[in-house]
Amino acid sequence: MDTKYNIPFEFLMDYLNPKKVKIRPMLGCFGLYLNNKIVFFLRERKEKPTYNGVWVATTTENLASLSKTLPSINQHLKLVKDHNSNNTWLFISVQDDKFEAVVKKACGLVTKGDKRIGNTKKKSLATA
């Protein structure tokens, strides 16, 4: 695992173990990559703190199914659509009382190889 960065929500790296996750700084935040796919975008910034949390990379085709698998995020669900592709994001807010539990569940899906999580193109988040 790539550990040269001090990332927010570091606990999630324990849940992704033993996967070889690459951490890449992006937009003042961090992208987590597995097998050349971005799976999570970690945001913890002073500007616009309502957008702080873990953004889960997915596609419009997988959005409904993944939302059902992670139903507790629906209360704080934010979507950012990349208009140049079918990539989109599910947002797990750090302000959610179940934040760590939901992130843990999302990490479990990643470690099991759930194809609904991950995008191959690096695209920016409109709100980051």
Disulfide bonds with the S-S distance in Angstrom:
none
